[in-house]
């Protein structure tokens, strides 16, 4: 019988399998070698960057040492300048105190009020005809007459004006009476445009300005939120009394009969007459 030619040779098949496996292994080795080469390149770059970073760190450390060494002399110079400045400041303050005690009037912008050691520790701020503010010992006249005449000092002001210069906290500490505080706020609304809520009106003839009791009531309710209309009416009377007292009767109260909606009624008005002398204010001509 002849051999079967369709049956594959086992040795050839095994050899082919080994060849295929060898090819796969060869491709795998090539892939791994390529990956390893890329990693070597990356490691090389990182080592180069690390070396560069080490050099920069050394440079920075050297720079830091130089700065630390130079800082000590700079601090010493600053301390010396500060001591010299404080010494000069003390000398200037002493000279200013001597001048003030001799009666001098010194410009406010050149004075630190809390740093001047004078008798009783009190200085008075004044304004002069030149428009500048000065400090002086209370009621002392300047022998050199610098800045011309004193236009207004705190002691010249009416109690109403003095209180109007205070802030809210100081005003509350000075007077606990609500009508007095309302009187001060009402006066401040007349003289200070920054207040905004001003119920005063321009007068005519001999009246410079006035405020009606009705306008005052509405103004009080805007100032004191939550109070009733009846209580506001009572506060109007008390506030008017406080205005008269704190202005040393510079203000006047008059009643005026008016007709509205066919009805006649009488309303009080607080008047600032044109011929009344208010410290620091020029009397107007009386024209509307």
C-alpha positions as CSV (number, residue, x, y, z in Angstrom):
1,X,0.0,0.0,0.0
2,X,1.1,3.6,-0.7
3,X,1.5,6.3,2.1
4,X,-1.4,8.9,2.6
5,X,-0.2,12.2,1.1
6,X,-3.1,14.3,2.7
7,X,-1.8,13.8,6.3
8,X,0.4,16.8,7.4
9,X,3.9,16.2,8.5
10,X,4.0,16.6,12.3
11,X,7.5,17.8,12.3
12,X,6.8,20.5,9.8
13,X,3.7,21.7,11.8
14,X,5.7,21.9,15.0
15,X,8.4,23.8,13.2
16,X,5.9,26.3,11.9
17,X,4.4,26.8,15.3
18,X,7.8,27.4,16.8
19,X,8.6,29.9,14.0
20,X,5.4,31.8,14.6
21,X,6.0,31.9,18.4
22,X,9.5,33.1,17.7
23,X,8.2,35.9,15.5
24,X,5.8,37.0,18.2
25,X,8.6,37.0,20.8
26,X,10.8,39.0,18.4
27,X,8.0,41.6,18.0
28,X,7.4,41.7,21.7
29,X,11.2,42.2,22.4
30,X,11.3,45.0,19.8
31,X,8.3,46.7,21.4
32,X,9.9,46.4,24.8
33,X,13.2,47.7,23.6
34,X,11.4,50.7,21.9
35,X,9.5,51.5,25.2
36,X,12.7,51.2,27.2
37,X,14.5,53.5,24.8
38,X,11.8,56.1,25.3
39,X,11.9,55.7,29.0
40,X,15.7,56.1,28.9
41,X,15.3,59.3,26.9
42,X,12.7,60.6,29.4
43,X,14.9,59.7,32.4
44,X,17.7,61.6,30.7
45,X,15.6,64.7,30.2
46,X,14.4,64.5,33.8
47,X,17.9,64.1,35.1
48,X,19.0,67.2,33.0
49,X,16.0,69.2,34.4
50,X,16.8,68.0,37.9
51,X,20.4,69.1,37.6
52,X,19.3,72.5,36.3
53,X,16.9,72.8,39.3
54,X,19.7,71.9,41.7
55,X,21.9,74.6,40.1
56,X,19.0,77.2,40.4
57,X,18.4,76.2,44.0
58,X,22.1,76.7,44.8
59,X,22.0,80.1,43.1
60,X,18.9,81.1,45.1
61,X,20.4,79.9,48.3
62,X,23.5,81.9,47.6
63,X,21.3,85.0,46.8
64,X,19.4,84.5,50.0
65,X,22.6,84.4,52.0
66,X,23.7,87.6,50.4
67,X,20.3,89.3,51.1
68,X,20.4,88.1,54.8
69,X,23.9,89.4,55.2
70,X,22.9,92.8,53.7
71,X,19.6,93.0,55.7
72,X,21.4,93.6,59.0
73,X,23.1,96.9,57.9
74,X,19.8,98.1,56.3
75,X,17.9,97.5,59.5
76,X,20.5,99.3,61.5
77,X,20.3,102.3,59.2
78,X,16.5,102.3,59.4
79,X,16.7,102.2,63.2
80,X,19.1,105.1,63.2
81,X,16.9,107.1,60.8
82,X,13.8,106.4,63.0
83,X,15.6,107.5,66.1
84,X,16.8,110.7,64.4
85,X,13.3,111.4,63.1
86,X,11.8,110.9,66.5
87,X,14.4,113.2,68.0
88,X,13.7,115.9,65.4
89,X,9.9,115.5,66.0
90,X,10.4,115.9,69.8
91,X,12.5,119.1,69.2
92,X,9.9,120.5,66.8
93,X,7.1,119.7,69.3
94,X,9.1,121.4,72.1
95,X,9.6,124.5,70.0
96,X,6.0,124.6,69.0
97,X,4.9,124.3,72.6
98,X,7.2,127.2,73.6
99,X,5.8,129.4,70.8
100,X,2.2,128.5,71.7
101,X,2.9,129.4,75.4
102,X,4.2,132.8,74.2
103,X,0.8,133.4,72.5
104,X,1.6,132.2,69.0
105,X,-1.1,130.9,66.6
106,X,0.2,128.0,64.6
107,X,-1.3,126.5,61.5
108,X,-3.4,123.4,62.2
109,X,-1.7,121.4,59.4
110,X,1.7,121.9,61.1
111,X,0.5,120.7,64.5
112,X,-0.2,117.2,66.0
113,X,-2.7,118.1,68.7
114,X,-1.9,115.1,70.9
115,X,1.8,115.5,70.6
116,X,2.1,119.1,72.0
117,X,2.9,119.4,75.7
118,X,1.4,122.7,76.8
119,X,-0.1,124.1,80.0
120,X,-3.2,122.1,81.0
121,X,-2.8,120.1,77.8
122,X,-5.4,122.2,76.0
123,X,-5.3,123.7,72.6
124,X,-8.1,125.7,70.9
125,X,-8.8,125.4,67.2
126,X,-9.7,128.7,65.5
127,X,-10.2,130.1,62.0
128,X,-8.9,133.4,60.8
129,X,-9.8,135.9,58.0
130,X,-7.3,134.2,55.7
131,X,-9.5,131.1,55.7
132,X,-6.9,128.9,57.5
133,X,-7.3,127.0,60.7
134,X,-4.9,127.6,63.6
135,X,-4.2,126.2,67.0
136,X,-3.6,128.4,70.0
137,X,-3.8,128.3,73.8
138,X,-7.4,129.2,74.8
139,X,-8.2,132.9,74.4
140,X,-4.5,133.9,73.7
141,X,-3.9,136.6,71.2
142,X,-1.1,136.3,68.6
143,X,1.4,139.2,69.1
144,X,2.6,138.9,65.5
145,X,-1.0,139.0,64.2
146,X,-0.4,136.2,61.7
147,X,-3.4,135.3,59.5
148,X,-5.2,138.5,60.4
149,X,-8.1,138.5,62.9
150,X,-9.7,135.5,64.5
151,X,-12.9,134.9,62.6
152,X,-14.5,132.4,64.9
153,X,-13.4,130.2,67.9
154,X,-15.2,127.3,69.5
155,X,-16.0,129.5,72.6
156,X,-17.8,132.0,70.4
157,X,-20.3,129.5,69.1
158,X,-23.8,129.1,70.5
159,X,-24.5,125.9,72.4
160,X,-26.6,124.8,69.5
161,X,-23.6,125.2,67.1
162,X,-21.2,123.6,69.5
163,X,-23.4,120.5,69.8
164,X,-23.9,120.4,66.0
165,X,-20.1,119.9,65.6
166,X,-20.3,116.6,67.5
167,X,-20.8,113.2,66.0
168,X,-23.8,111.0,66.9
169,X,-22.0,109.1,69.7
170,X,-20.6,112.2,71.3
171,X,-23.9,114.0,71.1
172,X,-25.6,111.2,72.9
173,X,-23.0,111.2,75.6
174,X,-23.3,115.0,76.0
175,X,-27.1,115.2,76.2
176,X,-29.5,112.3,76.9
177,X,-32.6,114.4,76.2
178,X,-34.2,113.5,72.8
179,X,-35.7,117.0,72.2
180,X,-32.2,118.5,72.6
181,X,-30.7,116.0,70.2
182,X,-33.5,116.7,67.7
183,X,-32.9,120.4,68.0
184,X,-29.3,119.9,67.2
185,X,-30.0,117.7,64.2
186,X,-32.6,120.2,63.0
187,X,-30.0,123.0,63.2
188,X,-27.4,120.9,61.5
189,X,-29.9,120.2,58.6
190,X,-30.2,123.9,58.1
191,X,-26.4,124.6,58.0
192,X,-25.0,121.4,56.5
193,X,-26.0,120.6,52.9
194,X,-24.6,117.2,53.3
195,X,-27.4,116.2,55.7
196,X,-29.9,116.2,52.9
197,X,-33.2,116.1,54.9
198,X,-33.7,119.8,55.5
199,X,-37.2,121.0,56.5
200,X,-36.2,124.7,56.7
201,X,-37.5,127.1,54.1
202,X,-36.2,130.5,52.8
203,X,-38.1,133.4,54.3
204,X,-39.0,136.8,53.0
205,X,-38.9,140.4,54.2
206,X,-37.3,140.3,57.6
207,X,-37.2,136.5,58.0
208,X,-34.1,134.7,56.9
209,X,-35.3,131.1,57.3
210,X,-38.1,129.3,59.0
211,X,-39.5,125.9,59.7
212,X,-43.2,125.1,60.4
213,X,-44.4,122.9,63.2
214,X,-46.1,120.6,60.6
215,X,-42.9,120.2,58.6
216,X,-41.0,119.6,61.9
217,X,-43.4,116.9,62.9
218,X,-43.0,115.0,59.7
219,X,-39.2,115.5,59.9
220,X,-39.1,114.1,63.4
221,X,-41.0,111.0,62.3
222,X,-38.4,110.5,59.6
223,X,-35.6,110.8,62.1
224,X,-37.2,108.6,64.8
225,X,-38.6,105.6,63.0
226,X,-41.7,104.0,64.6
227,X,-43.0,106.9,66.8
228,X,-46.7,107.8,66.6
229,X,-48.2,111.0,65.2
230,X,-49.3,112.1,68.7
231,X,-45.9,111.6,70.2
232,X,-44.3,113.4,67.3
233,X,-46.6,116.4,68.0
234,X,-45.4,116.4,71.7
235,X,-41.8,116.2,70.5
236,X,-42.4,119.3,68.3
237,X,-43.2,121.5,71.3
238,X,-40.2,120.1,73.3
239,X,-37.9,120.5,70.4
240,X,-38.9,124.1,69.9
241,X,-38.2,124.8,73.5
242,X,-34.8,123.2,73.1
243,X,-34.1,125.3,70.0
244,X,-34.9,128.5,71.9
245,X,-32.8,127.5,74.9
246,X,-29.7,126.2,73.0
247,X,-29.7,129.2,70.6
248,X,-29.8,131.6,73.5
249,X,-33.1,132.9,72.1
250,X,-31.6,133.8,68.7
251,X,-34.6,132.0,67.2
252,X,-38.2,133.2,67.5
253,X,-41.5,131.4,67.5
254,X,-44.6,133.0,66.0
255,X,-48.0,131.8,65.1
256,X,-49.4,132.3,61.6
257,X,-53.0,131.9,60.5
258,X,-53.5,130.2,57.2
259,X,-56.4,128.8,55.1
260,X,-56.2,125.4,53.5
261,X,-59.0,123.5,51.8
262,X,-61.5,126.1,52.9
263,X,-60.5,125.8,56.5
264,X,-58.6,128.3,58.7
265,X,-55.9,127.0,61.0
266,X,-53.1,128.5,63.1
267,X,-49.6,127.0,62.9
268,X,-46.4,127.8,64.8
269,X,-43.2,128.7,63.0
270,X,-39.7,128.8,64.2
271,X,-38.1,131.9,62.7
272,X,-34.5,132.9,62.1
273,X,-34.8,136.7,61.7
274,X,-32.6,138.5,59.2
275,X,-31.2,140.9,61.8
276,X,-30.2,138.2,64.3
277,X,-26.5,137.7,64.9
278,X,-25.5,134.0,64.5
279,X,-21.7,133.4,65.1
280,X,-20.0,132.5,61.8
281,X,-22.9,133.5,59.6
282,X,-23.4,136.6,57.6
283,X,-26.8,138.2,57.8
284,X,-28.6,138.3,54.4
285,X,-30.4,141.2,52.8
286,X,-33.8,139.6,53.6
287,X,-34.7,139.1,49.9
288,X,-36.4,135.8,49.0
